[in-house]
Amino acid sequence: MLTQERVKEHLEYRDDGHLYWKKMTKRGCNIKLGQSFGTLINNTGYRRGSFFKLNKSEHHMVWLYHRGY
């Protein structure tokens, strides 16, 4: 289940407005610690990424990180 606690355990929010990985979700995953969450979508400024097999927009993850829902 996607919870604020789980998001805060694996991602950190920085003053630039983006999320960065601070803990890997599983062995062998294709992320590096300190790497930004997700990838840019069609130069729109929006980013999408996968979190425990759920595809999510970065701005939705930031909202969950701060608000908890």
Residue pairs with C-beta under 8 A, 6 or more apart in sequence:
2 51
2 52
2 54
2 56
2 64
4 64
4 65
4 67
4 68
4 69
6 52
7 51
7 61
7 64
7 65
8 65
9 23
10 21
10 22
10 23
10 24
10 25
10 51
11 19
11 20
11 21
11 22
11 37
11 51
11 61
11 65
12 19
12 20
12 22
13 19
13 62
13 65
13 66
14 20
17 62
18 36
18 37
18 47
18 58
19 36
19 37
19 38
19 58
19 61
19 62
19 65
20 34
20 35
20 36
20 37
21 31
21 32
21 33
21 34
21 35
21 36
21 37
22 33
22 34
23 33
24 31
24 33
25 31
25 51
25 52
36 47
37 47
37 49
37 51
37 58
37 61
38 47
38 48
38 49
38 50
38 56
38 57
38 58
39 47
39 48
39 49
40 46
40 47
41 47
41 48
46 57
46 58
46 59
47 57
47 58
48 55
48 56
48 57
48 58
49 55
49 56
49 58
49 61
50 56
51 61
63 69
